[in-house]
Amino acid sequence: MNRDFVLYAVTALLVFLGWRLSRARRRRYPPGPPPALLTGNLQDIPRGGHEWEAYTALGKNYGKCDVVHFNVFGSHVVVLNSYEATRDLLDARGSIYSSRPRLVMLKEVKRWDWNLVIMSYDKRYQTYRRIVQQEFQPSVVARSHHSLMALEIANFLGRLLTSQQDLPKHVRRLAGAIIMRITYGHKVVSADDPFVSLAEAVRETNEKTPGNAVVDLLPFLKHLPAWFPGGGFQRQAAYVRELSRKMRSVPFEAVKAQMASGKAESSMATRLIESEDIPSEMDRDQLAMDCTGVVYSAGADTTVATLLNFVHAMTLYPEVQARAQQEIDAVIGRDRLPTFEDRKRLPYLSNVVKEAFRWKPSVMLCVPHTTISDDEYRGMYIPKGASVIANIWAMLHDENVYKSPYEFDPDRFTPSSDHPEGEPDPAKIAFGYGRRICPGRYFADDSVFLTITSMLQLFRISLPEGVKKEDVKVTWSSGLVSLPSAYPYTLTPRFEGVRELIATSSEVA
């Protein structure tokens, strides 16, 4: 009896496995490297830096396809290398493609499930997004945030004039100061501001301990104790959890204390604490703390990366810089700093800003989306639960869309006989897609515009004497935001009276 049972069980198992194998073979997944027998495509997933370039190359290697498929231990990954495929799936089929994968390391080990960027698409996500989006609508940005941006940019220019060699530090402080002022009403007055230092510590620690692909593919490993071989990531994750808790709670509790004493400056935090628009089933303080926390963690680094990439581009393309400065001098002159209202009269400078977002995007690979049901695209099967990654870098460097895509060329956006409307605005790609598009995109665009315009008005950006641009080697970090490595540059005031001009608008002596 027992022997018959075992025989039936083994036969049933073999039949089931044969059915699954034949079913998988009948399905036409997107093209990709052939999987190994036991590990699938584990060795084919790009690692070690510049993964966006590797994904692009893989797409070209396998039938020049803009949709590439990987299968690792039964987990499916689909990479989208073209705007057409990304628009068709993440935009047009947003009802299927708007959620996030499980992301074991980030959500369950590091416990970043409070972060709007990586939340699953559910009621909680929709509420959080609505609240953040309300704060960064174009009309709100213009009415409530432009004056604070202008003041902090003037302060940044003053610090830059004093110590040009500290550009990365000054850019980080600028981005942090704008966000902290708008989010918490907190004025950053020193380089070692405690709130900004907390956020910087979280960023630096996350850079050193990126999401562990093995834990994401084999979730049971999250239960490994820290002392067990291979479990060392648990200690780092515990440190990140505590830092991120402090990053959200410390400034938020400070705002509540200021409100209690009647000394709080109006900010996103005060508006949320007093709001009557919070669903009754949600914890008001938790929601407000999470939403304000995500604004800083998601907004500052992308601005930093864009501005550092811009300065790098100006050291390599002096002719672009000279033409932009000619336009600034003609429209604005040298008697006042630029304003947001100047933008409509600065068409070439506006194209420089677009090209800064395109040339080296701050986010090379978007945070993975996931499918909530099976789907078919161009006859290719995309299974439920697949991680879908939009390769932003590939789209913004597609030679079928952008002429000479590796060159920094603002003229590409000017209408021509070949492109009556100019080449596509990178904002359609760089800020995300569909129901996951960045709610702070208007804010980011405005702050980058005014910073770039102000820097070009006051400073000449160049390579140090004796340095040739072909000798400059820069790499970009992996992770959610890609930051450039250190590069050589020199900043020189363009005219007499720069210090006095800055002093008229800044709080820096």
C-alpha positions in Angstrom: 0.0 0.0 0.0 2.8 2.4 1.0 4.8 1.4 -2.1 1.8 2.0 -4.3 1.3 5.4 -2.8 4.9 6.4 -3.3 4.7 5.2 -6.9 1.6 7.2 -7.5 3.1 10.3 -5.9 6.3 10.2 -7.9 4.3 9.6 -11.1 2.1 12.6 -10.3 5.1 14.8 -9.6 6.7 13.8 -12.8 3.6 14.5 -14.8 3.2 17.9 -13.1 6.8 18.8 -13.8 6.5 17.7 -17.4 3.3 19.8 -17.7 5.0 22.9 -16.2 8.1 22.4 -18.5 6.0 22.0 -21.7 3.8 25.0 -20.7 6.9 27.1 -20.1 8.3 26.1 -23.5 5.0 27.0 -25.2 5.2 30.5 -23.7 7.2 33.0 -25.6 9.0 35.1 -23.1 10.9 38.2 -24.3 14.4 37.5 -25.7 17.3 37.2 -23.3 20.3 35.1 -22.4 19.6 31.3 -22.2 19.2 30.3 -18.6 21.5 27.8 -16.9 19.9 24.5 -15.7 19.7 25.2 -12.0 20.4 28.9 -11.5 18.7 30.4 -14.6 20.1 33.8 -15.5 21.7 34.4 -12.1 25.1 35.0 -13.7 23.6 37.2 -16.4 22.1 39.9 -14.3 24.5 42.9 -14.6 26.4 43.8 -11.4 29.5 45.8 -10.5 28.5 49.2 -11.8 27.0 50.9 -14.9 24.4 48.2 -15.1 22.2 50.4 -17.4 24.9 50.1 -20.1 25.1 46.4 -19.7 21.3 46.0 -20.0 21.4 48.1 -23.2 24.1 45.9 -24.6 22.2 42.7 -23.8 19.2 44.1 -25.6 21.3 44.7 -28.7 22.9 41.2 -28.5 19.6 39.4 -28.4 17.9 40.4 -31.6 18.2 44.1 -31.0 15.1 43.9 -28.9 14.0 46.7 -26.6 12.5 44.2 -24.1 14.9 41.8 -22.4 13.9 38.9 -20.1 15.8 37.1 -17.3 14.7 34.2 -15.1 16.4 33.6 -11.8 15.2 30.7 -9.6 11.7 31.3 -11.1 11.7 35.0 -10.5 11.2 36.9 -13.8 12.9 40.3 -14.6 11.9 42.3 -17.7 14.0 45.3 -18.8 12.6 47.9 -21.1 15.2 49.7 -23.2 12.9 51.9 -25.3 10.5 54.7 -24.7 7.9 53.0 -26.9 7.9 49.8 -24.8 7.9 51.8 -21.6 5.0 54.0 -22.6 3.0 51.0 -23.9 3.4 49.1 -20.6 4.0 51.4 -17.7 1.8 54.2 -19.0 -0.9 52.7 -21.2 -1.3 49.6 -19.0 -0.8 51.2 -15.7 -3.6 49.2 -14.1 -1.3 46.1 -14.4 2.2 47.7 -14.1 2.0 50.3 -11.3 2.8 48.2 -8.2 6.2 47.3 -6.8 7.9 44.0 -6.3 8.4 42.5 -2.8 11.8 44.1 -2.4 12.8 42.0 0.6 15.9 43.8 1.5 14.5 47.3 1.3 11.0 46.7 2.7 11.3 43.8 5.1 14.9 43.9 6.3 15.7 47.6 6.2 12.0 48.3 6.8 11.7 51.2 4.3 8.1 50.2 3.6 7.1 53.7 4.8 8.7 55.2 1.7 6.3 56.2 -1.0 8.8 55.4 -3.8 8.8 51.7 -3.0 5.2 51.2 -1.7 3.0 48.7 -3.3 0.1 50.2 -5.3 -2.7 50.2 -2.8 -4.9 52.5 -0.8 -2.1 53.6 1.5 0.1 54.5 -1.5 -2.7 56.4 -3.2 -3.3 58.5 0.0 0.4 59.2 0.5 0.9 60.2 -3.2 -2.1 62.5 -3.2 -0.8 64.3 -0.2 2.7 64.7 -1.5 1.4 65.7 -5.0 -0.8 68.4 -3.6 2.3 70.0 -2.0 4.2 70.1 -5.3 1.6 71.2 -7.9 3.0 73.9 -10.2 0.8 76.6 -8.7 1.8 75.6 -5.2 5.5 75.5 -6.1 5.3 79.0 -7.7 3.2 80.5 -4.8 4.9 78.9 -1.8 8.3 77.7 -2.8 9.9 80.0 -5.4 10.9 82.7 -2.9 12.5 80.2 -0.6 14.3 78.5 -3.5 15.7 81.9 -4.7 16.9 82.8 -1.2 18.7 79.5 -0.7 20.3 79.6 -4.2 21.6 83.1 -3.4 23.1 81.7 -0.2 24.6 78.8 -2.2 26.2 81.3 -4.6 27.8 83.2 -1.7 29.3 80.0 -0.2 30.5 79.0 -3.7 32.2 82.4 -4.2 34.1 81.9 -0.9 35.3 78.3 -1.5 34.9 77.2 -5.1 36.8 73.9 -4.5 34.0 72.6 -2.3 31.3 72.4 -5.0 29.9 68.9 -4.0 29.6 70.0 -0.4 27.9 73.3 -1.4 25.5 71.6 -3.8 24.5 69.0 -1.1 23.9 71.8 1.4 21.8 73.7 -1.2 19.6 70.8 -2.0 19.2 69.9 1.7 18.5 73.5 2.7 15.7 74.0 0.1 14.0 70.7 1.1 14.3 71.3 4.8 12.9 74.8 4.6 9.9 73.7 2.6 9.3 70.5 4.4 9.9 71.4 8.0 10.3 75.2 8.0 13.8 74.6 9.2 16.6 77.0 8.2 19.9 75.3 7.6 22.6 77.7 9.0 25.7 75.5 9.0 27.4 72.7 7.1 27.0 70.3 10.1 23.2 71.0 10.5 21.9 68.0 12.7 18.9 67.3 10.5 20.8 67.3 7.2 23.5 65.3 8.8 21.0 62.6 9.7 19.7 62.4 6.2 23.3 62.3 4.8 24.1 59.5 7.2 21.2 57.5 5.8 22.2 58.2 2.2 25.9 57.2 2.8 24.9 54.0 4.7 22.5 53.0 2.0 25.2 53.5 -0.7 27.5 51.1 1.2 24.8 48.5 1.8 22.7 48.4 -1.4 19.8 46.0 -1.7 21.1 42.4 -1.5 20.1 40.6 -4.7 20.5 37.2 -3.1 18.0 38.1 -0.3 15.6 39.4 -2.8 15.8 36.2 -4.9 15.8 33.9 -1.8 13.6 35.7 0.7 14.1 33.0 3.4 17.7 34.3 3.9 16.2 37.4 5.6 15.8 35.1 8.7 19.6 34.5 9.0 20.9 35.8 12.3 23.6 38.5 12.1 26.2 36.1 13.7 25.6 33.4 11.1 28.0 33.2 8.1 26.4 35.4 5.3 24.2 37.2 7.8 26.4 40.2 8.3 23.9 42.3 6.3 21.6 42.2 9.3 23.8 44.5 11.3 24.0 47.0 8.6 20.2 46.8 8.0 19.6 47.4 11.7 21.8 50.5 11.6 19.9 51.8 8.6 16.5 51.2 10.3 17.5 53.3 13.3 19.0 56.1 11.2 15.9 56.3 8.9 13.6 56.4 12.0 15.6 59.3 13.4 15.7 61.0 10.0 11.9 61.1 9.9 11.0 61.6 13.6 13.6 64.1 14.9 12.7 67.0 12.6 9.0 66.1 12.7 8.9 66.2 16.5 10.8 69.5 16.4 8.1 71.0 14.3 5.4 69.8 16.7 7.3 71.4 19.6 7.6 74.7 17.7 3.8 74.6 16.9 3.0 74.0 20.6 5.1 77.1 21.5 3.7 79.2 18.6 7.1 79.5 16.9 6.7 77.2 13.9 7.3 78.5 10.4 4.6 77.4 7.9 5.7 74.2 6.1 4.5 71.0 4.6 4.7 69.4 8.1 2.6 72.1 9.8 0.0 71.9 7.0 -0.2 68.1 7.4 -0.5 68.2 11.1 -3.4 70.7 10.9 -5.0 69.1 7.8 -8.6 67.9 7.9 -8.0 65.9 4.8 -6.4 62.8 6.5 -8.4 59.6 6.3 -9.8 58.8 9.7 -8.4 55.2 9.7 -4.9 56.5 9.3 -2.5 57.6 12.0 -2.2 61.4 11.3 1.3 61.8 12.8 2.6 58.6 11.1 1.3 59.7 7.8 2.7 63.2 8.1 6.1 61.9 9.3 6.3 59.5 6.4 5.3 61.9 3.7 7.7 64.7 4.9 10.5 62.1 5.3 10.1 60.8 1.7 10.3 64.3 0.3 13.8 64.8 1.7 15.1 61.3 1.0 13.7 61.2 -2.6 14.2 64.8 -3.6 17.6 66.0 -2.5 19.9 63.5 -4.1 18.4 63.7 -7.6 18.9 67.5 -7.6 22.5 67.0 -6.4 23.3 64.5 -9.2 21.8 66.8 -11.9 23.8 69.8 -10.8 27.0 67.9 -10.5 26.5 66.4 -13.9 25.8 69.9 -15.3 29.1 71.3 -14.0 31.0 68.4 -15.4 29.3 69.0 -18.8 30.3 72.6 -18.8 34.0 71.7 -18.2 33.8 69.6 -21.4 31.6 71.8 -23.6 32.9 75.4 -23.2 31.1 76.5 -26.4 27.7 75.6 -24.9 28.6 77.6 -21.7 29.7 80.6 -23.7 26.5 80.7 -25.8 24.3 80.3 -22.7 26.2 83.2 -20.9 25.7 85.4 -23.9 22.0 84.9 -23.7 21.9 85.5 -20.0 23.9 88.7 -20.4 21.6 90.0 -23.1 18.4 89.2 -21.2 19.3 89.6 -17.6 22.5 91.6 -17.5 24.7 91.9 -14.5 22.7 94.2 -12.2 20.4 91.5 -10.7 20.3 87.8 -10.2 18.0 85.6 -12.4 14.4 85.0 -11.5 11.9 82.3 -12.5 10.1 84.8 -14.7 13.2 85.1 -16.9 12.8 81.5 -18.2 10.4 82.3 -21.0 13.0 84.8 -22.5 15.9 82.3 -22.3 15.2 79.6 -24.9 18.8 78.4 -25.2 19.3 78.3 -21.5 16.0 76.3 -21.1 17.4 73.8 -23.6 20.6 73.6 -21.6 18.5 72.6 -18.6 16.7 69.9 -20.6 20.0 68.6 -21.8 21.3 68.4 -18.2 18.4 66.1 -17.4 19.0 64.0 -20.5 22.8 63.7 -20.9 23.4 62.0 -17.5 20.1 61.3 -15.8 20.2 61.2 -12.0 18.2 58.0 -12.1 19.6 55.6 -14.7 17.3 52.6 -13.9 13.9 53.3 -12.5 12.7 51.5 -9.3 11.3 48.2 -10.5 7.6 48.0 -11.2 5.7 44.7 -11.0 2.9 43.0 -12.9 -0.2 42.2 -10.9 -1.5 39.8 -13.6 -0.2 37.9 -16.6 0.2 40.1 -19.7 1.1 39.8 -23.4 3.0 42.4 -25.4 3.9 42.0 -29.1 3.2 38.3 -28.7 5.6 38.1 -25.8 4.5 36.6 -22.4 5.1 38.7 -19.3 4.1 36.7 -16.2 2.3 38.0 -13.1 4.8 39.1 -10.5 7.6 39.9 -12.9 9.9 42.8 -12.0 9.8 45.4 -14.8 12.7 47.8 -15.0 12.7 50.9 -17.3 16.2 51.6 -18.5 16.1 55.4 -18.4 19.7 55.8 -19.6 19.0 53.6 -22.7 16.0 55.6 -23.7 17.8 59.0 -23.3 20.7 57.7 -25.4 18.7 55.9 -28.1 20.3 56.8 -31.4 17.0 56.3 -33.1 15.5 59.2 -31.1 18.5 61.5 -30.2 21.1 62.4 -32.7 24.7 62.0 -31.3 23.2 61.0 -27.9 26.5 61.0 -26.0 27.1 64.7 -26.8 25.9 67.5 -24.7 23.9 69.4 -27.4 21.1 71.8 -26.3 20.3 72.6 -29.9 18.7 69.1 -30.3 15.5 70.5 -28.7 15.2 73.4 -31.2 12.7 72.7 -34.1 14.4 71.7 -37.4 13.4 70.2 -40.7 14.1 66.7 -39.4 12.3 67.4 -36.1 9.6 70.1 -36.5 9.1 70.0 -32.7 12.7 69.3 -31.8 13.9 66.1 -30.3 11.8 64.7 -27.4 11.7 66.5 -24.1 13.6 64.2 -21.6 11.1 65.1 -18.9 8.8 62.6 -20.4 11.4 59.9 -19.6 13.5 61.1 -16.7 10.7 61.7 -14.2 9.0 58.3 -14.3 5.9 56.9 -15.9 2.1 56.6 -15.5 0.8 56.3 -12.0 4.4 56.4 -10.6 5.5 59.6 -12.2 7.5 61.8 -9.8 5.2 64.1 -8.0 8.0 66.6 -7.4 9.0 67.0 -11.1 7.9 70.6 -11.4 9.7 71.6 -8.2 12.9 69.8 -9.3 12.8 71.4 -12.8 12.4 74.9 -11.3 15.2 74.5 -8.8 17.6 73.2 -11.3 16.8 76.0 -13.8 17.4 78.8 -11.3 20.6 77.2 -10.0 22.1 76.6 -13.4 21.1 80.1 -14.7 22.6 81.8 -11.6 25.8 79.8 -11.7 26.3 80.6 -15.4 25.6 84.3 -14.9 28.3 84.6 -12.2 30.9 82.0 -12.9 33.0 80.6 -15.7 33.3 76.9 -15.3 36.4 75.2 -16.8 38.9 72.5 -16.5 42.0 73.4 -14.5 44.9 74.6 -16.5 46.8 71.8 -18.2 44.0 69.2 -17.9 42.7 67.8 -21.2 39.1 66.7 -21.4 40.1 63.4 -23.0 42.1 62.6 -19.8 39.0 63.1 -17.5 37.6 59.8 -16.4 34.3 59.8 -14.5 32.2 56.9 -13.2 28.6 56.9 -11.9 27.4 55.1 -8.8 24.8 52.4 -8.9 21.7 52.5 -6.8 18.5 54.5 -7.0 20.4 57.8 -7.7 23.6 57.7 -9.8 26.1 60.3 -8.6 29.3 61.1 -10.5 32.8 60.4 -9.1 35.1 63.4 -8.4 36.2 65.3 -11.5 38.5 68.3 -12.1 36.9 71.8 -12.4 37.6 75.4 -11.8 35.1 78.2 -11.0 36.1 81.8 -11.7 33.9 84.9 -11.1 33.0 86.4 -14.5 33.0 90.1 -13.7 33.7 92.7 -11.0 30.9 93.1 -8.6 29.8 89.4 -8.3 30.1 89.5 -4.5 28.0 92.7 -4.2 25.4 91.2 -6.5 25.1 88.1 -4.4 24.9 90.2 -1.2 21.8 91.9 -2.4 19.8 88.7 -2.4 21.5 86.3 0.1 21.9 85.8 3.8 25.6 85.1 3.4 28.0 88.0 4.1 
